[in-house]
């Protein structure tokens, strides 16, 4: 346990020594502030201009879903950047053979950011949320978002050769968010092709107000985790 705490503290110190990584942790607060204040103001302007009762308001739950989903993606991306740095320096294998072990290393670099972000998802929604999504739905979406964050972290570290490539993949990981507009805009049965994306099922859960639809979201996230965990183990921990 002491070894795990030690490498986790080391991980946190590395984050706070890099302004770019600090920005990833602050970004959800900035995005939440924009959503909370700018979008309602824009809604009032548009409704007044077009003389409508509501234009953006029906999509407020979707804005909340985007905010909930973005938080773990940003947090775990920071962890991935740290792991890429450590891999370049040859520290990854060295740490994995210490008492903390491979599982402990993975937990400190991937699990801690994901769990932290999952908890913060609920808190960020309570502060910046626009809609009245029920608590069971928020908790379910937060868990799915945390799992999606793990997918992103493993994907970046598995496919990137260095930190520069990692930054590019961080931007590319935004494609995992494609399930949101597809579920909203693409008609059935074509939209079912995006069922491999957890965000598709998360959006369906919000649209239909049925938190049980987050189960296939979690299932698809776990499949992606297993896929990238194998690549991660062969590349980083081998």
Long-range contacts (C-beta under 8 A, 24 or more apart in sequence): 3-98, 3-99, 3-100, 3-104, 4-100, 4-104, 4-107, 4-108, 6-100, 7-95, 7-100, 7-104, 7-105, 7-108, 8-108, 8-112, 11-79, 11-82, 11-108, 11-109, 11-112, 14-82, 14-85, 15-78, 15-82, 18-81, 20-81, 21-78, 21-81, 21-82, 24-74, 24-75, 24-77, 24-78, 25-74, 25-75, 25-78, 27-70, 27-74, 28-67, 28-70, 28-71, 28-74, 28-75, 28-120, 28-124, 29-124, 31-67, 31-70, 32-67, 32-124, 32-127, 32-128, 33-128, 35-63, 35-64, 35-66, 35-67, 35-128, 35-130, 36-127, 36-128, 36-129, 36-130, 39-63, 39-130, 40-130, 60-130, 60-131, 61-130, 61-131, 61-133, 61-206, 62-180, 62-184, 62-203, 62-206, 63-130, 63-131, 64-125, 64-129, 64-130, 64-131, 64-133, 64-206, 65-141, 65-180, 65-202, 65-203, 65-206, 66-177, 66-180, 67-124, 67-125, 67-128, 67-129, 68-121, 68-124, 68-125, 68-138, 68-141, 68-142, 68-145, 69-141, 69-145, 69-148, 69-177, 69-180, 69-199, 69-202, 70-177, 71-117, 71-120, 71-121, 71-124, 71-145, 72-113, 72-114, 72-117, 72-118, 72-121, 72-145, 72-146, 72-148, 72-149, 72-150, 72-152, 73-145, 73-148, 73-149, 73-152, 73-173, 73-174, 73-176, 74-117, 75-113, 75-114, 75-116, 75-117, 75-120, 75-149, 76-110, 76-113, 76-114, 76-117, 76-149, 76-150, 76-152, 76-153, 77-152, 77-153, 77-156, 77-170, 77-173, 78-113, 79-109, 79-110, 79-112, 79-113, 79-153, 80-152, 80-153, 80-156, 80-157, 80-160, 80-166, 80-170, 81-156, 81-163, 81-166, 81-167, 81-170, 82-109, 83-109, 83-153, 83-157, 83-236, 84-156, 84-157, 84-160, 84-162, 84-163, 84-166, 85-163, 87-157, 87-236, 88-162, 88-163, 92-236, 92-237, 93-237, 93-238, 96-237, 102-233, 102-237, 105-237, 106-237, 109-153, 110-150, 110-153, 110-154, 111-150, 113-149, 113-153, 114-146, 114-147, 114-149, 114-150, 114-153, 115-146, 117-145, 117-146, 117-149, 118-142, 118-143, 118-145, 118-146, 118-149, 121-145, 121-146, 133-206, 134-209, 134-211, 136-211, 137-205, 137-206, 137-209, 137-211, 137-214, 140-205, 140-211, 140-214, 141-202, 141-205, 141-206, 141-211, 141-214, 143-214, 143-218, 144-198, 144-201, 144-202, 144-214, 144-217, 144-218, 144-221, 145-202, 147-198, 147-218, 147-221, 147-222, 147-225, 148-176, 148-198, 148-199, 148-221, 150-221, 150-225, 151-176, 151-198, 151-221, 151-224, 151-225, 151-228, 152-176, 154-225, 154-228, 154-229, 154-231, 154-232, 155-224, 155-228, 157-232, 157-235, 157-236, 158-228, 158-231, 158-232, 158-235, 158-236, 159-231, 179-203, 183-207, 195-220, 196-220, 198-224
